[in-house]
């Protein structure tokens, strides 16, 4: 081997060693970097968990005056607040309660007045044009609900119809039981007579039918409060099967000012109306209380998100 070839061979081996050294350095750098990122992410998760606990605690404090709802809160989240999935669910519930508590007094007054309006209209002699409520003359008018589908849709359309009734001072009527395998009063104990028959053939007088499709689209532009036109001259508004339309009542520009004046906000209104006007029947309430008693005795919620419940509520 000539001196030149020897130097070339040594240079090649040195270049190979340099390459291997550089590769090792790069791998070490990547390893250290990944460990640093892992540590940082672990610290971030710890901070997020602590922040989440603080938020849940804060919203729970706001929600405490909510009565029976806070009992559900205390069952959903364990004392050490480590049930992360339950926190996500409960965070929304308690936040909505904290918002709606601001409007609770106003809504209770509206609900109480509507009970008077509804009872007066239902009890008015046939052919009456007006009833007197707190010194005011209220026209005898109705919202008649023709439900369809199953329990969820029937209850949703009923709650929304009650809101429409409060907005327009109309008594709500609904034949919940006909054509359905369940009975309304087996589930709830309405505080007003919703499932009654007015006259032999209904309330009579001019009617205005709102179809399912129109309620979810065209109703947005309807002036339901007008003293003239199709609604102003209508004795009975017939809501035909539309499930949940409360958002349309809130978005309708003709109803929006009165909606905000009566209820203060859209948030939490559905639950407030349901709990006030449709409290659970005694038998259902007792079964729920028995379930909660069992849960308390076990020392946990007994509910696991994502897993089936072994026993019905």
CORTAKA-V450751 format. One record per helix or strand of 3 or more residues. SS is the DSSP state (hx for helix, st for strand). FROM is the first residue (numbers start at 1). TO is the last residue. If there is no record, write none. Layout:
SS_FROM_TO / SS_FROM_TO
//
This chain:
hx_3_66 / hx_68_76 / hx_84_123 / st_130_133 / st_136_139 / st_142_146 / hx_151_168 / st_171_174 / hx_184_187 / st_188_190 / st_207_210 / hx_212_215 / hx_218_221 / hx_229_232 / st_236_240 / hx_246_251 / hx_253_263 / hx_269_277 / st_278_280 / hx_282_298
//
